[in-house]
Amino acid sequence: MPRHSTSLRSRLTRRLALVLAGIGVIGAIAAYWLGSSYANLAYDRALADDVVTLAEQVSMKQGHIQVALPDAALKWLLADEGELVLYRVTDLSTMTVLAARGDLGPMPSNIDANGQAAYRDVETGGRRVRVSYMRHLVDPNDVPVLVEIGETTGKRDKMTRAILGATILFMATMIAVAVGLVRHGVRTALEPLKLLEAEVAQRSGTELTPLDPLHAPEEVRGLIDAINRLMARVSSVVESQSHFIANAAHQLRTPLAGLNLQAQRARKASNSKTLDACLMDVEASAARASHLIEQMLVLAKAEAVDPMTDGQPVNLGAVARQVIERFLPLADQHRMDLGYDGNAKDLYVAGNEMLFAEMIGNLVDNALRYGRNGGHATIATRRDGGDALVSVIDDGPGIALADQEHAFARFYRSDSSARGGAGLGLAIVREIAERYRGRMTLQSKPGAGCRFDLRFPSAGEEVPPHPVGPQ
């Protein structure tokens, strides 16, 4: 989707202008309707007064109805600011038109008998005419007559247009003023964000201290809090990576220094026996460096994995059997009995098969590396309620209580083992377990061996079989 680069102030101003414009249109329509209604009401009352005045000029003389319209009265009646004024007086008893000016069309059918003025609209000569009419009784015989006066609607339309124009001008002015004030107010309200922007721009790449949310509007304080939490996580990751690199450099220095020393001894060796011993030491140092680099790569992969997208059904029982097959030569080398206890068919969890194999393999490697010669190490898998449980148990010397607190730290090695290691095995196990919502616990007593338990949410028993093998 295309990105909109319009500023927040412009977007708010535009939306407000559209809303106010809509309100202005509705207000203009309402003003037009009200203006037209009140203009018609005012002019209708004036027209009704003219009807009453004309009716007063109708009288009975010598048995005949007459309409007495002196020139002055007629001139006053017809003088209406350029409007065309029409009238008609009709004897209802004989349906005879007594006086008329212009065509007012057919007589109305609903003539009020109580002498109240009524109104109707007619078309004459292509112009709309507003007509007021009234039934009037002429004394002394109470002869009914119909008095009608009509005028064209130019004045009414002009007044309506004037009201509409004034309303539109007023609404437009109010909208312009409101938009200007809101634009200025938004600019003023966003000034603290400019200050925050300047503060962030002046920071170095390593300065990740929190921003002060109190300097920003309340609506964006949540965003600033989220940014502060993100910077705290980034700071933690940066610090962790810095420690990791420093520790890795320190750990790699030892085998590399050993390689260099043994190479120098080999060059100075005077006989084949001494040369063979130096080459064996070189091989051991190279193997240690290779193992350390391999462990570091596994840890980096575990840290980079996204469990939301990298989650496939994995059979922990089958993975455990695969790990046992891989470590049997090492177990024979240390004269240890490595076995399996569990069901390898239906213990499925969501995860990454290769990482789970590394996780269990590191626990087995730990058991073999720190176990006693001639001892036992067992991988046990079972379902525990809604969880899948994997346990690696050995009968070695165990871990002292003081060492248990640091057992999962990176590059930490207990002094109780003469076989050495990279010090990353348990750190990798914990990292992989936490990535896939697992929980890891350690039970150990000096002289009584160790038990590592890994508990994961089960993926259920209906998951189709997933092949076990390298990925």
C-alpha positions in Angstrom: 0.0 0.0 0.0 1.3 3.5 -0.8 2.6 5.5 2.1 1.1 8.9 3.0 3.8 11.5 3.8 1.3 14.2 4.8 2.0 15.6 8.2 -0.3 15.0 11.1 -1.2 18.7 11.3 -2.2 18.7 7.6 -4.2 15.5 8.0 -6.1 16.8 11.0 -6.7 20.2 9.3 -8.0 18.5 6.2 -10.3 16.2 8.1 -11.6 19.1 10.2 -12.2 21.2 7.1 -14.2 18.4 5.5 -16.3 18.0 8.6 -16.9 21.7 9.0 -17.7 22.0 5.2 -20.3 19.3 5.7 -21.7 21.2 8.6 -21.7 24.4 6.6 -23.6 22.7 3.7 -26.2 21.4 6.2 -26.4 24.9 7.8 -26.8 26.6 4.5 -29.6 24.2 3.5 -31.3 24.8 6.8 -30.8 28.6 6.5 -32.3 28.6 3.0 -35.3 26.7 4.2 -35.8 28.9 7.3 -35.2 32.1 5.3 -37.7 31.0 2.6 -40.2 30.1 5.3 -39.9 33.4 7.2 -39.8 35.5 4.0 -43.0 33.8 2.8 -44.6 34.3 6.3 -43.8 38.0 6.3 -45.0 38.7 2.8 -48.1 36.5 3.2 -49.2 38.6 6.2 -48.7 41.8 4.1 -50.7 40.2 1.3 -53.4 39.3 3.7 -53.6 42.9 4.9 -54.0 44.0 1.3 -56.9 41.5 0.9 -58.6 43.0 4.0 -58.1 46.5 2.7 -59.6 45.6 -0.7 -62.5 43.8 1.0 -63.3 47.0 2.8 -63.8 48.8 -0.5 -66.6 46.4 -1.5 -70.1 47.7 -0.6 -73.8 47.4 -1.5 -75.3 50.4 -3.2 -78.9 50.5 -4.6 -79.0 46.7 -4.5 -75.8 46.3 -6.4 -72.4 45.3 -5.2 -69.7 47.8 -6.1 -66.0 48.0 -5.7 -64.9 51.5 -4.9 -61.2 51.9 -5.9 -60.2 55.5 -6.0 -57.1 56.3 -8.1 -55.1 56.9 -4.9 -56.1 53.6 -3.4 -55.5 51.7 -6.7 -52.1 53.3 -7.0 -51.2 52.4 -3.5 -52.4 48.8 -4.1 -50.4 48.3 -7.2 -47.2 50.0 -6.0 -45.1 47.0 -4.9 -41.4 47.5 -5.7 -41.6 46.4 -9.3 -43.7 43.3 -8.5 -46.7 42.5 -10.6 -49.8 42.8 -8.5 -53.1 41.2 -9.6 -56.5 41.2 -8.0 -60.0 39.9 -8.5 -63.4 40.4 -6.7 -66.1 37.9 -7.5 -69.8 37.8 -6.5 -70.2 34.2 -5.2 -74.0 34.4 -5.4 -74.0 35.0 -9.1 -70.3 34.0 -9.9 -69.8 37.4 -11.5 -66.4 39.0 -11.5 -67.0 42.5 -10.2 -63.4 43.8 -10.6 -60.2 42.3 -11.8 -56.7 42.9 -13.0 -54.8 40.1 -14.7 -55.4 36.4 -14.7 -55.5 34.6 -11.3 -56.6 31.3 -12.8 -59.7 29.3 -11.6 -61.3 30.2 -8.3 -60.1 28.1 -5.3 -62.4 25.2 -4.2 -61.7 25.4 -0.5 -63.0 28.9 0.4 -63.1 29.4 4.2 -66.5 30.5 5.4 -65.3 32.3 8.5 -63.6 35.1 6.6 -60.0 34.0 7.3 -57.3 34.7 4.6 -55.9 31.6 2.8 -53.1 31.2 0.2 -52.3 29.4 -3.0 -49.7 29.5 -5.8 -50.6 29.9 -9.5 -48.6 30.3 -12.7 -49.5 33.2 -15.0 -47.5 34.5 -17.9 -44.7 32.2 -17.1 -44.2 33.6 -13.6 -45.2 32.2 -10.2 -47.7 34.3 -8.3 -48.6 34.0 -4.6 -52.3 34.6 -4.1 -54.1 35.5 -0.9 -57.9 35.2 -0.9 -60.8 35.6 1.6 -64.6 35.2 1.6 -66.3 38.5 2.6 -69.9 39.2 3.4 -71.3 42.5 2.1 -73.9 44.2 4.2 -76.9 44.6 4.5 -77.9 41.4 2.7 -74.7 39.4 3.6 -73.9 38.7 0.0 -70.8 36.6 -0.2 -67.9 37.8 -2.4 -64.4 36.4 -3.0 -61.6 38.9 -2.7 -58.2 37.8 -4.2 -54.9 39.6 -4.5 -51.8 38.1 -6.0 -48.2 39.2 -6.5 -45.2 37.8 -8.2 -42.5 36.2 -5.9 -39.5 38.3 -6.9 -39.2 40.0 -3.5 -39.5 36.7 -1.7 -36.9 35.0 -3.8 -34.6 38.0 -3.4 -34.9 38.0 0.4 -34.3 34.2 0.4 -31.2 34.6 -1.7 -29.9 37.4 0.6 -30.4 35.2 3.7 -28.7 32.3 1.9 -25.8 34.4 0.8 -25.3 35.9 4.2 -25.4 32.5 5.8 -22.9 31.0 3.4 -20.5 34.0 3.9 -20.9 33.6 7.7 -20.3 29.8 7.6 -17.3 30.2 5.3 -15.8 32.8 7.6 -16.4 30.6 10.7 -14.9 27.5 8.9 -11.8 29.5 7.8 -11.3 30.9 11.3 -11.9 27.4 12.9 -9.4 25.7 10.6 -6.8 28.4 11.2 -7.2 28.2 14.9 -7.1 24.4 14.9 -4.0 24.4 12.6 -2.3 26.8 15.0 -3.4 24.8 18.0 -2.1 21.5 16.5 1.2 23.1 15.7 1.5 24.4 19.2 0.5 21.1 20.7 3.1 19.2 18.6 6.0 21.5 19.6 7.0 19.1 22.4 7.5 16.4 19.8 9.9 18.7 18.0 11.9 19.0 21.2 12.0 15.2 21.6 13.1 14.9 18.0 15.9 17.3 18.6 16.9 15.4 21.7 17.0 12.1 19.9 18.9 13.6 17.0 21.6 14.8 19.3 22.1 11.4 20.9 24.9 9.0 19.9 24.2 5.6 18.7 25.0 4.0 22.1 22.9 6.4 24.2 19.7 4.4 24.9 18.5 6.2 28.0 14.7 6.6 28.2 12.9 9.6 26.9 10.8 11.7 29.2 7.1 11.1 28.3 6.0 14.1 30.4 7.3 16.5 27.8 4.9 15.1 25.2 1.1 15.3 24.8 -0.9 12.6 26.6 -2.0 11.0 23.3 1.6 10.1 22.4 2.9 9.2 25.9 2.0 5.6 25.3 4.1 5.6 22.1 7.0 7.1 24.0 6.7 4.5 26.7 6.7 1.8 24.1 9.8 3.3 22.5 11.5 3.4 26.0 10.7 -0.2 26.5 12.1 -1.0 23.1 15.3 0.9 23.8 15.6 -0.9 27.2 15.4 -4.2 25.3 17.8 -3.0 22.7 20.2 -1.8 25.4 19.9 -5.2 27.1 20.6 -7.0 23.8 23.6 -4.7 23.0 25.0 -5.2 26.5 24.5 -8.9 26.2 26.1 -9.0 22.8 29.1 -7.0 24.1 29.6 -9.4 27.0 29.2 -12.3 24.6 31.8 -11.0 22.2 34.2 -10.2 25.0 33.8 -13.7 26.6 34.0 -15.4 23.2 37.2 -13.5 22.4 38.6 -14.5 25.8 37.6 -18.1 25.3 39.0 -18.3 21.8 42.3 -16.8 22.9 43.2 -19.9 25.0 42.9 -22.6 22.3 44.5 -20.2 19.7 47.4 -19.5 22.1 47.7 -23.2 22.6 47.9 -23.8 18.9 50.5 -21.1 18.5 52.6 -22.5 21.4 52.4 -26.1 20.2 53.3 -25.0 16.7 56.4 -23.4 18.1 57.3 -26.5 20.1 56.8 -28.6 17.0 59.2 -26.5 15.0 61.8 -27.0 17.7 61.1 -30.7 18.2 64.3 -32.7 17.9 62.7 -36.1 17.6 59.5 -37.7 16.3 58.1 -38.5 19.7 58.2 -34.9 20.8 56.7 -33.9 17.4 53.8 -36.4 17.8 53.0 -35.0 21.3 52.9 -31.5 20.0 50.7 -32.5 17.1 48.3 -34.2 19.5 48.1 -31.0 21.6 47.5 -29.0 18.4 44.7 -31.3 17.5 43.1 -31.0 20.9 43.3 -27.2 20.9 41.8 -27.1 17.4 39.0 -29.4 18.4 38.3 -27.2 21.4 38.2 -24.0 19.2 36.0 -25.8 16.7 33.6 -26.9 19.4 33.4 -23.4 20.8 32.7 -21.9 17.4 30.1 -24.5 16.7 28.4 -23.8 20.1 28.5 -20.1 19.4 26.8 -20.5 16.0 24.1 -22.7 17.6 23.5 -20.1 20.3 23.3 -17.3 17.6 20.7 -19.3 15.6 18.7 -19.9 18.8 18.6 -16.2 19.6 17.6 -15.3 16.0 14.8 -17.8 15.7 11.2 -16.6 15.6 8.9 -19.2 17.3 5.8 -17.7 15.7 7.1 -18.6 12.2 9.6 -21.4 13.0 7.3 -23.9 14.7 6.7 -27.4 13.2 5.4 -30.6 14.9 8.4 -32.3 16.5 8.4 -35.7 18.1 10.6 -35.3 21.2 10.8 -39.1 21.7 12.1 -39.7 18.2 14.6 -36.7 18.6 15.8 -38.2 21.9 16.5 -41.6 20.2 18.4 -39.8 17.4 20.5 -38.0 20.0 21.3 -41.2 21.8 22.6 -42.8 18.5 24.7 -39.7 17.9 26.4 -39.8 21.4 26.9 -43.6 21.7 30.5 -43.4 20.6 31.3 -40.7 23.1 29.5 -42.7 25.8 31.6 -45.8 25.0 34.7 -43.6 25.1 33.9 -42.6 28.7 32.7 -46.1 29.5 29.2 -44.8 30.4 25.8 -46.5 29.8 23.6 -44.2 27.8 20.0 -45.3 27.6 16.4 -44.2 26.7 13.2 -44.5 28.7 9.9 -43.4 27.1 7.6 -43.6 24.2 8.9 -42.2 20.9 5.5 -42.2 19.0 3.2 -39.5 20.1 5.2 -36.9 22.2 4.7 -33.9 19.8 5.5 -30.3 20.5 5.8 -27.2 18.2 9.4 -26.3 17.5 12.5 -26.7 15.4 13.7 -30.2 15.1 17.4 -29.3 14.6 17.4 -26.9 17.6 15.6 -29.4 19.8 18.2 -32.0 18.9 20.9 -29.5 19.9 19.1 -28.8 23.1 18.9 -32.4 24.2 22.3 -33.2 22.8 23.9 -30.5 24.9 22.3 -32.0 28.1 23.6 -35.4 27.1 27.1 -34.0 26.3 27.0 -32.3 29.7 26.1 -35.6 31.4 28.9 -37.5 29.6 31.4 -34.7 30.1 30.8 -34.2 33.8 29.7 -37.8 34.6 31.8 -40.5 36.2 33.5 -43.2 34.3 31.4 -46.3 34.3 28.3 -44.4 35.2 24.8 -44.1 33.7 23.0 -41.4 31.7 19.4 -41.7 30.7 17.0 -39.7 28.5 13.4 -40.0 29.7 10.3 -38.7 27.8 6.7 -38.8 28.9 3.5 -36.8 28.8 2.7 -35.0 32.0 -0.8 -33.6 31.9 -0.9 -31.2 29.0 2.9 -31.0 28.7 5.6 -32.9 27.1 8.4 -33.7 29.6 12.0 -34.6 28.6 14.5 -35.5 31.4 18.2 -36.1 31.2 19.5 -37.9 34.3 23.0 -39.0 35.3 24.7 -40.4 38.4 27.8 -38.3 38.2 29.2 -36.1 41.0 26.4 -33.5 40.7 26.6 -29.8 40.9 27.3 -27.9 44.1 24.6 -25.6 45.3 26.8 -22.5 44.8 27.5 -23.6 41.2 23.8 -24.3 40.4 23.1 -20.5 40.4 25.6 -20.0 37.6 25.2 -23.2 35.7 23.2 -21.6 32.9 25.4 -18.6 32.5 27.4 -18.3 29.3 31.0 -19.5 29.4 30.6 -20.8 32.9 32.4 -24.1 33.7 32.5 -25.9 37.0 36.0 -26.6 38.3 34.9 -30.2 39.1 35.4 -31.5 35.6 38.8 -32.3 34.2 37.4 -32.7 30.7 36.7 -29.1 30.0 34.1 -27.5 27.7 33.0 -24.3 26.0 30.7 -23.3 28.9 27.9 -22.7 26.5 26.0 -26.0 26.6 23.4 -25.2 29.3 23.1 -21.6 28.1 22.1 -22.9 24.7 19.6 -25.3 26.3 17.9 -22.5 28.3 17.8 -20.2 25.2 16.1 -22.8 23.0 13.7 -23.9 25.7 12.6 -20.3 26.4 12.2 -19.6 22.7 9.5 -22.3 22.5 7.7 -21.5 25.7 9.5 -24.3 27.6 10.6 -24.4 31.3 13.8 -25.9 32.5 14.6 -27.0 36.0 17.7 -28.6 37.6 17.8 -31.0 40.5 21.2 -32.0 41.8 23.0 -32.9 45.0 26.8 -33.3 45.3 27.6 -37.0 44.8 24.0 -37.8 43.7 24.1 -36.8 40.0 21.9 -34.3 38.1 18.4 -34.3 36.7 17.5 -31.7 34.0 13.8 -31.5 33.2 12.5 -29.7 30.0 8.7 -29.1 30.0 6.9 -27.9 26.8 3.3 -27.4 25.9 2.1 -30.5 24.1 1.0 -30.2 20.4 -1.5 -33.0 20.9 -1.6 -36.6 19.8 -3.3 -36.1 16.5 -0.3 -34.5 14.8 0.8 -36.4 11.7 4.2 -38.1 11.9 7.1 -35.7 11.2 10.3 -37.3 9.8 13.3 -37.1 12.1 16.6 -36.1 10.4 18.9 -33.3 9.6 17.3 -30.0 8.3 
